[in-house]
Amino acid sequence: MLSFAALTLRLGSTGCRGGRRNLATVVSGNKTSQLVRERLKEDLDKMRGQFPGFRPGLVVLQVGDRDDSNLYISMKLKAAAEIGINANHVRLPKTATEDEVLRRIVEVNENPEVHGLIVQLPLDSINPMDTEKVTNAVAPEKDVDGLTSINAGKLSRGDLQDCFIPCTPKGCMKLISQTGTSVAGKNAVVIGRSKIVGAPMHDLLLWSHATVTTCHSKTTDLAAQVGRADILVVGAGKAEMVKGEWLKEGAVVIDCGINHIPDNSKDNGMRVVGDVHYPSAKEKAGFITPVPGGVGPMTVAMLMENTVQSAKRFLKTYQPGKWNISYTKLKPQKPQPSDTAIAHSFTPKTIGRLAREVGLFSEEVEHYGTTRAKVRLEALNRLKTQPDGKYLVVTGITPTPLGEGTTTTTLGLAQALGAHLHVNSFACVRQPSQGSNFGVKGGAVGGGYSQVIPMEEVSLHLTSDTQAVMAASSLVVDTINARVLSESTQSDKALFDWLVPLRDGHRKFSLSQLNRLKRLGIEKPETQKPEEIYRFIRLDIDPETKTLSGSVASEMMAVLALSTSLGDMTRRLARMVVAYSRKGKPVTTEDLGISGVLATLMRDAVKPSLMQTMEGTPVFVHTCPLSDIAQGNSSILADQIALKLVGPEGFVVTEAEGGAELGMEKFFDIKCRSSGLHPDVVVMVATVHGLKIHGGGPAVTAGSAMPKEYSAENLTLLENGCSHLKRQLENARAFGLPVIVAINTFSTDTDAELGLVCEQAKLAGALEAVPCSHWAEGGAGAVALGQAVQRAAEIPHQMNFLYDLEMPIDDKIRAIAKSMYGAGDVELLPQAQQKVALFSKQGLGNLPICMAKTHLSLSHDPERKGVPTGFTLPIRDIHANLGAGFLYPLVGTTSVPPQSPAFSCFHDNDFSTESK
C-alpha cells in the first residue's frame, strides 16, 4: 500500500531587505490524485482475486452536448479506464424530457453491474428540468457524486461511514491532510454555500471538529472573516476574489474555483485562475492549492474512490449467482387450519420488492395491484446471454379423486430449495381455470403451507389471461357465423366491397388479406379478375365443421403456453384451423381476416404472471391448457424467463399436470420440442392412499371423506398399488433422466407404509424416494427432497424423445399407447383412419401427437385403476391443432371440450362483504 506522504512543493523565498518569510507550500492535487489512483488499482486487483471477472461499473449520464461537460466527462472516463473501472457514457439529446431522463436513471439504478451513477450537470435540455428531482432520482447507494438529499442528510448529521461524500469537498479534505495540519480545534472558513462544495465542506470540517464559519454573498466584512481562518476553503465562483492581504499568516488555503479571465499572452486569449488571488496569497499563506492542478484532479480521484467504495459495499452482501432475497419464516399450527385460513394469515411482500429481489427491472414489470404483476418479454431478451439454471419437472402417478398434490409438491420443493437450502429457486405452475363450472380443480394453487398467495387473486381473474382467451375465441365463432350469413345473402360485389371497402378510389388490403391472396396465387390484388375475386371472398364454410368456442379456447390456451415470443404467438394464431369449406379445405383465422385482432386481444396474456408462495419464493402462474385434451403444462415463456433469472446454480421447478403417462409425456414430446429446453431431473409424486386406490381399494369420489381402508395401515393393498408406481417410473425413465420419488405424506400414513413405498420405488429404478411433509410444514418439510434433487441434477444425462417426428401418424400413436399406457394395440376407427390419410396428404404427418385421453387411468377407461394391460386403445377421431402445432387423437369417449361435472365447484363458494 502506498502511503500519503505530504506531496508539497516549496515555492522558495524572496530576498528582501530586512528578510521575508518563505512563500506558501504548494499542495499538488496532481501528485496526490495519482497516489489515490494507484491505491485504487491495488484495491481492484484484490477484488478480482476474490471475485474473478468482477469490475466496478460507473455510468455518466449527460443531457445535451456542452463542450465543458464533454471535457469533464472525458477526464472521468480516462481516470476510470486507467484504474480498471468499467465506465460508460450515456448521452441523451437536448430534446430529452424529464421523464426520459428519470426512466434512464431508474434503469441504471436497477442494473446490478453498475455501482456508481453520475448525472452530469447542468442538464442541457430544451425542455424544463427539475435538477433537484433528477439528482434525487439516483439511488443513494449509487450516488457517488454524493448529491442526493439522503446522502446530504446523512453527512449533515455526521453519518460519514454510511453515505457518499461529495467529491470536491472530499478531495479538499484529502489535500488538507497532506499539509499535516490537524483540523480539530482550528478556525475554518468556507466561502460559498452551494450543495456541491460549500454546504458539504462545512459539514465535513464540522464533523472533523473544526469551528466553522460559512460566508456567502450576504456576509458583511468578508475580509475580517477570512483573516480569522486557520483553514480557508473558497468555492465562490468569482475570479481572484480573495486577496492575499486578507489571509491569516500561515493559513491553509484550498481554492476550488475555476474561472477564465482575459490574457493576451495565451493562444485562446484566456487564462484559468481560481477564486483566490494566487500571487498575493502565496506571500502570506502557509499552504495553498494551485489552479489548475489542485482541487480539480482530486475531484476526479475522489469520484473514482467513491465508485470503488460503492463496489466494496456491494460485494459485502454479494454472493455470485445468488439473489438478495428475503423469505418468510413459517410457524405451522397444530391442528392445521384450513387452506383459506392459512393463506389469510400471511401478508405477502409487495410484488415490486419481489421483482427487484429476483433481478427484474422496473420497466420489465407491469403491476396488477400490489401482489401480482406481468413480466414483459423484454426481460428475456436482456437475459439472453445468461446461462440457464437447473430444470426440474414434477409429475405424478395417475391422479385419484383424493388428490396426489403435484402442484403442492412443486411449490413446497421450490420453497425448500430457496428458503432452506439457499439456492435461487422459481416455481412455474398453471393458472386455475374456472371455465363453466368454477374450476374443475377448485380454487387456489397448492395447499396448506405450500400455496400461492393471495389465494383469491390467483384463483379468480389473476391478470385476465383466461378472459382474453375467451374473448378471442368468442370473436372467432362470431366471425364465422357472420361470414356464413354474409356469403349466403350478399352478391360477390357487395361482399367484396364489405371486405375491402373502396376509399378515395382505392382499396386497401389488410396484411391477413394479402397473405390469403398470396396463398391463392393472386399476385395483383388491385386488378383482380371476377373469378379471382370469387376465390378471394368466398370461404364457403360448411356450418357443420365450424369449431365450437370451447375447442377454439382450448387451442388458443395451448398456443399461449407453447409460444416462445409475441411473434411466435401471432404466427400460431394465424395458422389455427377453425372450420372447413364445403370442399373440405381448411379455413384459418387468417382466412377470416382476424389473426391480427386475436394477437392484439392476447398481447398481454403472453406475458407470465409473477406471484409468490407462502414463504416468499417467486412463482410464475401462467396459462392453463388441460392435460386430457391439450398438453397440460405451464407456459414455455414462464420457464424460459425463470431459468435465466435463477442463473446456472439455481433451480426452476415446473409442473406437468396429470399422470406421468399423460402430462409428462406431452411435456417432453411437445413442450420440450417447442422450447428446446431439456430438464435435468424428474420428480414423481405419489401418495399412500393413491397407491392403495391403484392397488384395488374401494372406489372414492372427489370431495368425499377418505374411506377407512385408506386411513388404516394395509401393506398388502399398498404393495399391490406400487405396481402402478413402478409402471409410471418406467414411463419417466424412458426419457433418459434421473427420477426422484416424492411421497406426499398424510397424517394417516404409517412408517411401515412409507418405508414400503420407498423400497418399492428404488427397486423400480428411482434414484431416491423421499417422504415429504410440505403441506403441513412448508419448505421445511421438503428439504430432504430438495437435497435429493440437488444430487440428482449433478448426474450426467441425455434426454430422449419417445418417438421420431418423421414416423407415420399411426405409428406415433401406437408408440405412445404401448410405451406409456401399456396397451396391447391401437384400433383406429374409420373416422380416425380417414384423418390419418388426410393429414398425411396435407403434409401434417410430422407433427407431434397430443393424446386426448382420460387422466384418471392409464387406459381409456377411467374406472380401470392400477396397471391395465393387453387392452386395445380405441382412436375414434383425430383433430389438427395447427396453431398449437400438434395432432390430437380422441381416445375412447373423451369429449372436446370436456364435460362439466355433475356438482360444480360454484356451489361451495359465496361472497361476504366482511371477508378479506
Residue pairs with C-beta under 8 A, 6 or more apart in sequence:
1 39
1 42
2 35
2 38
2 39
2 42
4 32
4 35
4 174
4 177
4 178
6 178
6 179
6 180
7 27
7 28
7 31
7 32
7 35
7 178
8 25
8 26
8 27
8 28
8 178
8 179
8 287
9 25
9 26
9 28
10 22
10 23
10 25
10 26
11 22
11 23
11 24
11 25
11 26
11 282
12 22
12 23
13 20
13 21
13 22
13 23
14 20
14 23
21 249
23 282
23 283
24 253
24 281
24 282
24 283
24 284
24 285
24 286
24 287
24 288
25 179
25 286
25 287
25 288
26 282
26 287
26 288
26 289
26 290
27 175
27 178
27 179
27 254
27 287
27 288
27 289
27 294
28 290
28 293
28 294
29 171
29 175
29 289
29 290
29 293
29 294
29 295
29 296
29 297
29 298
30 293
30 297
32 174
32 175
32 178
32 297
32 298
32 301
33 171
33 297
33 298
33 300
33 301
36 174
36 298
36 301
36 302
36 304
36 305
37 79
37 82
37 83
37 301
37 304
40 83
40 304
40 305
40 308
41 83
41 84
43 308
43 312
44 55
44 56
44 83
44 84
44 85
44 308
47 54
47 56
47 311
47 312
47 315
48 54
48 55
50 315
51 315
51 318
51 320
54 311
54 315
55 84
55 85
55 86
56 84
56 85
56 86
56 115
56 116
56 307
56 308
56 310
56 311
57 85
57 86
57 87
57 88
57 111
57 113
57 114
57 115
57 116
57 311
58 76
58 80
58 85
58 86
58 87
58 88
58 114
58 115
58 116
58 117
58 118
58 144
58 307
59 87
59 88
59 89
59 90
59 108
59 114
59 116
59 117
59 118
60 73
60 76
60 77
60 87
60 88
60 89
60 90
60 118
60 120
61 90
61 92
61 101
61 104
61 105
61 108
61 117
61 118
61 119
61 120
62 69
62 70
62 73
62 89
62 90
62 91
62 92
62 120
62 124
63 91
63 92
63 93
63 94
63 96
63 101
63 120
63 123
63 124
63 125
63 129
64 92
64 93
64 94
64 123
64 124
64 125
65 91
65 94
65 124
66 122
66 124
69 120
69 122
69 124
72 120
73 89
73 120
75 300
76 87
76 118
76 300
76 303
77 87
77 89
79 300
79 301
79 303
79 304
80 86
80 87
80 304
80 307
81 87
83 304
83 308
85 304
85 307
85 308
86 113
90 104
90 108
92 100
92 101
92 104
92 125
94 124
94 125
94 126
95 125
95 126
95 127
96 125
96 127
97 125
97 127
98 125
98 127
98 128
98 129
98 130
98 133
98 134
101 123
101 125
101 129
101 134
102 133
102 134
102 137
103 363
105 117
105 119
105 134
105 137
105 138
106 137
106 361
106 362
106 363
107 361
107 363
108 114
108 117
108 142
109 117
109 137
109 138
109 139
109 142
110 356
110 361
110 362
111 361
112 314
112 359
114 142
115 142
115 144
115 307
115 310
115 311
115 314
116 142
116 144
116 303
116 306
116 307
116 310
116 311
117 138
117 139
117 142
117 143
117 144
118 144
118 145
118 303
119 134
119 135
119 138
119 145
119 147
121 131
121 135
122 131
123 129
123 131
123 134
132 149
135 145
135 147
135 148
136 148
136 149
136 150
138 145
138 147
138 148
140 148
140 150
140 151
140 163
140 164
141 310
141 313
141 314
142 310
143 150
143 151
143 164
144 164
144 167
144 303
144 306
144 307
144 309
144 310
145 164
145 166
145 167
145 303
145 306
146 152
146 155
146 163
146 164
146 165
146 166
146 167
146 170
146 200
146 306
147 166
147 195
147 196
150 163
151 163
151 164
151 165
152 195
152 199
152 200
154 160
154 162
154 163
155 163
155 165
155 166
155 200
155 203
155 204
156 203
158 203
158 207
160 204
160 207
164 306
164 309
164 310
165 200
165 204
165 302
165 306
166 196
166 197
166 200
167 299
167 300
167 302
167 303
167 306
168 196
168 197
168 201
168 235
168 256
168 295
168 298
168 299
168 302
169 197
169 200
169 201
169 204
169 233
170 204
170 302
170 305
170 306
171 295
171 298
171 299
171 301
171 302
172 201
172 204
172 233
172 254
172 256
172 295
172 298
173 183
173 204
173 205
173 208
174 298
174 302
175 254
175 289
175 294
175 295
175 298
176 183
176 231
176 252
176 254
179 252
179 286
179 287
181 230
181 231
181 252
181 287
183 205
183 208
183 209
183 210
183 231
184 208
184 209
184 210
185 209
185 210
185 211
186 210
186 211
186 230
186 231
187 210
187 211
187 213
187 228
187 229
187 230
187 231
188 205
188 210
188 211
188 212
188 213
188 229
188 230
188 231
188 232
188 233
189 212
189 213
189 214
189 215
189 225
189 226
189 228
189 229
189 231
189 232
189 233
190 198
190 201
190 202
190 205
190 212
190 213
190 214
190 215
190 233
190 235
191 198
191 214
191 215
191 216
191 222
191 226
191 232
191 233
191 234
191 235
191 236
191 241
191 242
191 275
192 198
192 201
192 214
192 215
192 216
192 234
192 235
192 236
192 237
192 256
193 199
193 202
193 214
193 216
194 235
197 233
197 235
197 256
198 214
198 216
198 235
199 214
201 233
201 235
202 212
202 214
205 212
205 231
205 233
206 212
210 231
213 225
213 228
213 229
215 222
215 225
215 226
219 225
222 246
223 243
223 245
223 246
226 232
226 242
226 246
226 247
226 248
227 246
227 247
227 248
228 248
229 247
229 248
229 251
230 248
230 251
230 252
231 251
231 252
231 254
232 242
232 247
232 251
232 252
232 253
232 254
233 254
233 256
234 241
234 242
234 253
234 254
234 255
234 256
234 257
234 274
234 275
234 276
235 256
235 257
235 275
236 242
236 257
236 275
237 257
237 259
237 275
238 257
238 259
238 275
239 257
239 259
239 260
239 261
239 273
239 274
239 275
240 259
240 261
240 273
240 274
240 275
240 276
240 277
240 278
241 275
241 276
241 277
242 253
242 275
242 276
242 277
242 281
243 277
243 280
243 281
244 277
244 279
244 280
244 281
244 282
244 283
244 284
244 285
245 280
245 284
247 253
247 281
247 284
247 285
248 284
249 284
249 286
250 284
250 285
250 286
251 284
251 285
251 286
251 287
252 285
252 286
252 287
252 288
253 276
253 281
253 285
253 287
253 288
253 289
254 289
254 294
254 295
255 274
255 275
255 276
255 278
255 288
255 289
255 290
255 291
255 294
255 295
256 274
256 275
256 295
257 273
257 274
257 275
257 276
257 291
258 272
258 274
258 291
258 292
258 296
259 272
259 273
259 274
259 275
260 270
260 271
260 272
260 273
261 270
261 271
261 273
262 269
262 270
262 271
263 269
263 270
263 271
265 271
272 291
272 292
273 291
274 289
274 290
274 291
274 294
276 288
276 291
278 288
278 290
278 291
281 288
282 288
289 295
317 324
318 324
321 424
321 647
321 648
321 649
321 650
322 422
322 423
322 424
322 647
322 649
323 357
323 358
323 359
323 424
324 357
325 354
325 357
325 358
325 418
325 616
326 349
326 357
326 616
327 418
327 419
327 615
327 616
327 617
328 346
328 349
328 419
328 614
328 615
328 616
329 615
330 449
330 614
330 615
330 777
330 778
330 779
330 780
332 449
332 776
332 777
332 778
336 342
336 448
336 776
337 345
339 444
339 447
339 448
339 451
339 455
340 455
342 448
342 449
342 451
342 614
343 444
343 451
343 453
343 454
343 455
343 614
344 455
344 916
346 453
346 614
348 371
348 453
348 454
348 612
348 616
349 612
349 616
350 370
350 371
351 365
351 367
351 369
351 370
351 371
351 372
351 373
351 610
351 611
351 612
352 362
352 365
352 367
352 370
352 373
354 610
354 612
354 616
354 618
355 362
355 364
355 365
355 373
355 375
355 610
357 618
358 424
358 426
358 618
358 645
359 645
360 375
360 379
360 610
360 645
361 379
361 382
363 376
363 378
364 375
364 376
364 378
364 379
364 382
365 373
365 374
365 375
365 376
365 610
366 373
366 374
366 375
366 376
366 604
366 607
367 373
368 374
368 462
368 463
368 609
369 457
371 453
371 454
371 457
371 611
371 612
372 457
372 458
372 462
372 463
372 609
372 610
372 611
373 609
373 610
374 463
374 604
374 607
374 608
374 609
374 610
375 607
375 608
375 609
375 610
375 620
375 641
376 607
377 565
377 566
377 606
377 607
377 637
377 641
379 641
379 644
379 645
380 637
380 640
380 641
380 644
383 641
383 644
383 645
384 644
386 644
386 647
387 647
387 648
388 643
388 644
388 648
388 677
389 424
389 426
389 642
389 643
389 644
389 646
389 647
389 648
389 649
389 650
389 651
389 652
390 646
390 649
390 650
390 651
390 652
390 680
390 681
390 793
391 639
391 643
391 651
391 652
391 654
391 677
391 678
391 679
391 680
391 681
392 413
392 651
392 652
392 653
392 654
392 679
392 680
392 681
392 682
392 683
392 789
392 793
393 654
393 655
393 656
393 664
393 667
393 679
393 681
393 682
393 683
394 406
394 409
394 410
394 413
394 653
394 654
394 655
394 656
394 683
394 685
394 742
395 406
395 655
395 656
395 658
395 659
395 660
395 663
395 664
395 667
395 682
395 683
395 684
395 685
395 728
395 732
396 404
396 405
396 406
396 409
396 658
396 659
396 660
396 684
396 685
396 686
396 728
397 404
397 659
397 660
397 684
397 685
397 686
397 687
397 690
397 691
397 694
397 724
397 725
397 728
398 658
398 659
398 661
398 694
398 724
398 728
398 855
398 856
398 857
398 858
398 865
399 658
399 659
399 690
399 855
399 856
400 687
400 689
400 690
400 693
400 694
400 700
400 856
400 865
401 700
401 701
401 702
401 703
401 704
402 687
402 689
402 690
402 693
402 700
402 706
402 710
403 687
404 685
404 686
404 687
404 690
404 744
405 447
405 685
405 687
405 744
405 775
406 655
406 656
406 657
406 685
407 429
407 430
407 445
407 446
407 447
407 655
408 446
408 447
408 448
408 450
408 451
408 744
408 774
408 775
409 450
409 683
409 685
409 742
409 744
409 772
409 774
409 782
409 785
410 427
410 429
410 446
410 653
410 654
410 655
411 427
411 429
411 445
411 446
411 450
411 451
411 452
411 613
411 617
411 619
411 774
412 446
412 449
412 450
412 772
412 774
412 775
412 778
412 779
412 781
412 782
412 785
413 427
413 653
413 683
413 742
413 774
413 782
413 785
413 786
413 789
414 425
414 426
414 427
414 613
414 617
414 619
414 651
414 653
414 779
415 425
415 450
415 613
415 614
415 615
415 617
415 774
415 778
415 779
415 782
416 774
416 779
416 780
416 781
416 782
416 783
416 785
416 786
417 423
417 425
417 651
417 653
417 779
417 786
417 789
417 790
418 424
418 425
418 615
418 617
418 779
419 615
419 616
419 617
419 778
419 779
420 779
420 780
420 783
420 786
421 783
421 786
421 787
421 790
423 649
423 650
423 651
423 790
424 645
424 646
424 647
424 649
424 650
424 651
425 617
425 646
425 650
425 651
425 652
425 653
426 617
426 618
426 619
426 620
426 642
426 643
426 645
426 646
426 650
426 651
426 652
426 653
427 613
427 617
427 618
427 619
427 620
427 652
427 653
427 654
427 655
428 608
428 619
428 620
428 622
428 634
428 635
428 638
428 639
428 642
428 652
428 653
428 654
428 655
429 445
429 446
429 452
429 619
429 620
429 621
429 634
429 654
429 655
430 621
430 622
430 623
430 624
430 625
430 632
430 633
430 634
430 655
430 657
431 445
431 458
431 462
431 465
431 466
431 609
431 621
431 622
431 623
431 624
432 439
432 441
432 442
432 443
432 444
432 445
432 458
432 459
432 624
433 439
433 440
433 466
433 624
433 626
434 460
434 466
435 900
436 900
436 904
437 900
437 901
437 904
437 905
437 906
438 904
438 905
438 906
438 909
439 459
439 905
440 898
440 901
440 905
442 905
442 908
443 455
443 456
443 459
443 460
443 905
443 909
444 451
444 452
444 455
444 458
444 459
445 451
445 452
445 458
445 459
445 619
445 621
446 452
446 613
447 775
448 774
448 775
448 776
448 778
449 614
449 774
449 775
449 776
449 777
449 778
449 781
450 613
450 614
450 774
450 775
450 778
450 779
450 782
451 613
451 614
452 458
452 611
452 612
452 613
452 619
452 621
453 611
453 612
453 613
453 614
456 916
457 611
458 611
458 621
461 467
462 609
462 621
463 604
463 605
463 609
464 604
464 605
465 560
465 604
465 605
465 609
465 622
465 623
466 557
466 624
468 601
468 602
468 604
468 605
469 553
469 556
469 557
469 560
469 602
469 605
470 549
470 553
471 601
472 552
472 553
472 556
472 573
472 598
472 601
472 602
473 549
473 550
473 552
473 553
473 556
474 549
475 594
475 597
475 598
475 601
476 547
476 549
476 552
476 576
476 578
476 589
476 592
476 594
476 598
477 546
477 547
477 548
477 549
477 552
479 592
479 594
480 541
480 546
480 547
480 578
480 579
480 587
480 592
481 546
483 539
483 541
483 592
484 541
484 543
484 546
486 495
486 498
487 495
487 537
487 538
487 539
487 540
487 541
490 498
492 530
492 533
492 534
492 537
492 538
495 537
495 538
496 533
496 536
496 537
499 513
499 537
499 593
500 507
500 508
500 509
500 513
501 507
506 526
507 525
507 526
509 517
509 525
510 593
510 596
511 596
512 574
512 590
512 591
512 593
512 594
512 595
512 596
513 525
513 536
513 593
514 525
515 574
515 590
516 536
516 590
516 591
516 593
517 525
517 536
520 532
520 535
520 536
522 528
522 532
522 535
522 536
525 536
528 536
539 579
539 581
539 587
539 591
539 592
540 581
540 582
540 583
541 579
541 580
541 581
541 582
541 587
542 579
542 580
542 581
542 582
545 579
545 580
546 578
546 579
547 577
547 578
547 579
548 897
550 896
550 897
551 896
551 897
552 576
552 578
553 897
554 625
554 626
554 629
554 630
554 896
554 897
555 576
555 630
555 881
555 883
555 884
556 573
556 576
556 598
556 602
556 883
557 623
557 624
557 625
557 630
558 625
558 630
558 631
558 881
558 883
558 884
558 886
559 569
559 572
559 573
559 576
559 883
559 884
560 569
560 602
560 605
560 606
560 623
560 625
560 635
561 622
561 623
561 625
561 630
561 631
561 633
561 634
561 635
561 636
561 671
562 572
562 631
562 635
562 636
562 670
562 671
562 674
562 884
562 885
563 569
563 572
563 606
563 635
563 636
563 637
564 636
564 637
564 640
564 674
564 675
565 637
566 599
566 603
566 606
569 599
569 602
569 606
570 595
570 596
570 599
572 883
572 884
572 885
573 589
573 595
573 598
573 599
573 602
573 883
574 588
574 589
574 590
574 595
574 883
575 588
575 590
575 882
575 883
576 588
576 589
576 595
576 881
576 882
576 883
577 586
577 587
577 588
577 880
577 882
577 883
578 587
578 588
578 589
578 592
579 586
579 587
580 586
580 587
581 587
586 842
586 882
588 595
588 882
589 595
589 598
589 883
606 637
607 637
608 620
608 621
608 622
608 635
608 637
608 638
608 641
609 620
609 621
609 622
610 618
610 619
610 620
611 618
611 619
611 620
611 621
612 618
612 619
613 619
614 778
615 778
615 779
617 779
618 642
618 645
620 634
620 635
620 638
620 639
620 641
620 642
621 634
622 634
622 635
622 637
622 638
623 634
623 635
623 638
625 631
625 632
625 633
626 632
626 657
626 898
627 633
627 656
627 657
627 658
627 662
627 663
627 666
627 855
628 658
628 662
628 852
628 853
628 854
628 855
628 894
628 898
629 852
629 888
629 894
629 896
629 897
629 898
630 850
630 884
630 888
631 663
631 666
631 667
631 670
631 671
631 850
631 884
631 886
632 656
632 657
632 658
632 662
632 663
632 666
632 667
633 654
633 655
633 656
633 657
633 663
633 666
633 667
633 671
634 654
634 655
636 671
636 674
636 675
636 677
638 654
639 652
639 654
639 675
639 677
640 675
640 677
642 652
642 654
643 652
643 677
646 652
651 789
651 790
651 793
653 683
656 663
656 664
656 666
656 667
657 663
657 855
658 664
658 855
659 728
659 855
659 858
660 682
660 684
660 728
660 731
660 732
660 820
661 728
661 731
661 820
661 821
661 858
662 820
662 851
662 853
662 855
663 855
664 682
664 731
664 732
664 735
665 731
665 802
665 816
665 820
665 851
666 850
666 851
668 735
668 799
668 801
668 802
669 801
669 802
669 803
669 848
669 849
670 848
670 850
670 885
670 886
672 678
672 679
672 799
672 801
673 801
673 805
673 848
674 885
678 799
679 737
679 799
680 737
680 738
680 792
680 793
680 797
681 737
681 738
681 739
681 740
681 789
681 792
681 793
682 732
682 735
682 737
682 738
682 739
682 740
683 739
683 740
683 741
683 742
683 785
683 789
684 725
684 728
684 729
684 732
684 739
684 740
684 741
684 742
684 761
684 766
685 741
685 742
685 744
686 725
686 741
686 742
686 743
686 744
686 757
686 761
687 743
687 744
687 745
687 746
688 710
688 718
688 743
688 745
688 746
688 748
688 749
688 753
688 754
688 757
689 706
689 710
689 711
689 746
689 748
690 721
691 718
691 721
691 722
691 724
691 725
691 757
692 709
692 710
692 714
692 717
692 718
692 721
693 700
693 710
693 721
693 865
694 720
694 721
694 723
694 724
694 725
694 865
694 866
694 867
695 717
695 718
695 719
695 720
695 721
695 722
695 723
695 724
695 866
696 717
696 720
696 721
696 865
696 866
697 707
697 709
697 710
697 717
697 721
698 707
698 709
699 863
700 706
700 707
700 710
703 903
706 748
709 717
710 748
711 748
712 748
713 750
713 752
713 753
715 752
715 753
715 756
718 753
718 756
718 757
719 756
719 760
720 866
721 866
722 756
722 757
722 760
722 761
722 764
723 866
723 867
724 858
724 865
724 866
724 867
725 741
725 757
725 760
725 761
725 764
726 760
726 763
726 764
726 867
727 822
727 858
727 867
729 739
729 741
729 761
729 764
729 765
729 766
730 764
730 765
731 819
731 820
732 739
733 739
733 765
734 800
734 802
734 819
734 820
735 799
735 800
735 801
735 802
736 797
736 798
736 799
736 800
737 797
737 799
738 767
738 792
738 795
738 797
739 765
739 766
739 767
740 766
740 767
740 768
740 769
740 770
740 785
740 788
740 789
740 792
741 757
741 758
741 761
741 766
741 768
741 769
741 770
742 770
742 772
742 782
742 785
743 749
743 754
743 757
743 758
743 769
743 770
743 771
743 772
744 772
744 774
744 775
745 754
745 771
745 772
745 773
747 776
749 771
754 771
757 769
758 769
758 770
758 771
759 769
761 769
762 768
762 769
767 788
767 791
767 792
767 795
768 788
768 791
768 792
770 784
770 785
770 788
771 784
772 781
772 782
772 784
772 785
773 781
773 782
774 781
774 782
774 785
775 781
779 786
802 815
802 816
802 819
802 820
803 811
803 812
803 815
803 816
803 849
805 812
805 846
805 847
805 848
806 846
807 815
808 836
808 840
808 845
809 836
809 839
809 840
809 845
809 849
809 878
809 887
810 826
810 828
810 836
812 848
812 849
813 826
813 828
813 849
813 851
813 875
813 889
814 825
814 826
816 849
816 851
817 823
817 825
817 826
817 851
817 873
818 824
818 825
818 826
820 858
821 853
821 858
821 859
821 868
821 873
822 858
822 859
822 867
822 868
822 869
822 871
823 859
823 871
823 872
823 873
824 869
824 870
824 871
824 872
825 872
825 873
826 872
826 873
826 875
827 872
827 873
827 874
827 875
828 836
828 875
829 874
829 875
829 876
829 877
831 876
831 877
832 875
832 876
832 877
832 878
832 889
832 890
835 877
835 878
835 879
835 880
836 878
839 845
839 847
839 878
839 880
839 887
844 880
844 882
844 887
847 880
847 885
847 886
847 887
848 885
848 886
848 887
849 886
849 887
849 888
849 889
850 881
850 884
850 886
850 887
850 888
851 888
851 889
851 891
852 879
852 888
852 889
852 890
852 891
852 894
852 896
853 860
853 891
853 892
853 894
854 860
854 861
854 862
854 891
854 892
854 894
856 862
857 863
857 864
857 865
857 868
858 864
858 867
858 868
859 868
859 871
859 873
860 871
860 873
860 874
860 891
860 892
860 893
860 894
861 868
861 871
861 892
864 871
873 891
873 892
874 891
874 892
875 889
875 890
875 891
876 890
876 891
876 892
877 889
877 890
878 887
878 888
878 889
878 890
879 887
879 888
879 890
879 896
880 887
880 888
881 887
881 888
890 896
